[in-house]
Amino acid sequence: MSRLERTSWPKVSLAVLAVVALLAGCAPVGSARWCANMKAKPKGDWTANEAIDFAKHCVLPDNDSKKTEPK
């Protein structure tokens, strides 16, 4: 009997669910928590997309709330 056959499937399913839940718990891009995580991350480890998102959401002011609708 192989080791996998001896492992109960509910335990395996629970482990997979835990991993998915941990990965889904990442902060959304542009949130205060995401900005704080990026500030703590070494700049050399940033991807180009992360650097652009950081500049867009954390450095430059968000002007969406100041925009007025055209009349």
Backbone torsions as a table, in degrees:
resi	resn	phi	psi	omega
1	MET	NA	128.0	-178.1
2	SER	-76.3	161.8	-178.3
3	ARG	-62.2	-38.5	-179.5
4	LEU	-64.3	-37.1	179.0
5	GLU	-67.7	-30.3	179.7
6	ARG	-79.0	-21.2	179.2
7	THR	-75.6	131.8	-180.0
8	SER	-73.6	136.5	-178.5
9	TRP	-63.6	-33.4	176.0
10	PRO	-60.9	-35.3	178.1
11	LYS	-67.1	-41.8	178.9
12	VAL	-64.8	-43.9	179.3
13	SER	-62.6	-40.2	178.9
14	LEU	-65.0	-39.7	178.6
15	ALA	-64.7	-43.2	178.4
16	VAL	-64.0	-42.7	178.6
17	LEU	-62.4	-39.2	179.1
18	ALA	-64.5	-42.0	179.1
19	VAL	-64.6	-43.3	179.1
20	VAL	-63.5	-41.5	179.7
21	ALA	-64.4	-39.3	178.4
22	LEU	-65.8	-40.7	179.4
23	LEU	-69.6	-32.8	179.9
24	ALA	-75.2	-15.1	-177.9
25	GLY	-81.1	5.4	178.9
26	CYS	-67.1	146.9	-179.0
27	ALA	-69.3	139.7	177.9
28	PRO	-67.7	146.6	-178.8
29	VAL	-58.7	131.0	177.7
30	GLY	95.1	-10.4	179.0
31	SER	-74.3	162.7	179.8
32	ALA	-60.7	-39.0	179.4
33	ARG	-66.2	-39.5	178.8
34	TRP	-63.9	-43.9	178.7
35	CYS	-60.8	-42.8	179.0
36	ALA	-64.2	-40.8	177.8
37	ASN	-63.7	-39.4	179.9
38	MET	-69.1	-37.1	177.6
39	LYS	-63.4	-33.3	-179.6
40	ALA	-80.0	-22.8	-178.4
41	LYS	-77.4	135.6	178.0
42	PRO	-57.4	135.1	-176.1
43	LYS	-60.0	-29.7	178.9
44	GLY	-69.0	-17.5	179.8
45	ASP	-92.5	-3.9	-179.4
46	TRP	-74.0	144.5	171.2
47	THR	-85.5	168.3	178.3
48	ALA	-61.9	-40.8	180.0
49	ASN	-65.7	-38.4	177.7
50	GLU	-64.1	-40.3	179.3
51	ALA	-64.4	-41.3	178.4
52	ILE	-65.1	-45.9	179.5
53	ASP	-63.8	-38.3	178.7
54	PHE	-63.0	-46.3	179.5
55	ALA	-63.1	-41.8	-177.1
56	LYS	-68.3	-41.8	-171.4
57	HIS	-101.2	-26.2	-172.2
58	CYS	-110.6	-27.0	-176.3
59	VAL	-100.7	-52.7	-178.5
60	LEU	-79.0	142.6	-180.0
61	PRO	-67.6	149.5	178.3
62	ASP	-87.4	112.2	-176.9
63	ASN	-94.6	3.1	-178.2
64	ASP	-61.7	-36.5	-177.1
65	SER	-74.4	-18.1	-177.7
66	LYS	-93.8	-12.3	-177.7
67	LYS	-70.3	142.1	174.6
68	THR	-112.0	149.4	179.9
69	GLU	-75.5	140.4	178.2
70	PRO	-65.2	144.5	179.9
71	LYS	-96.9	NA	NA
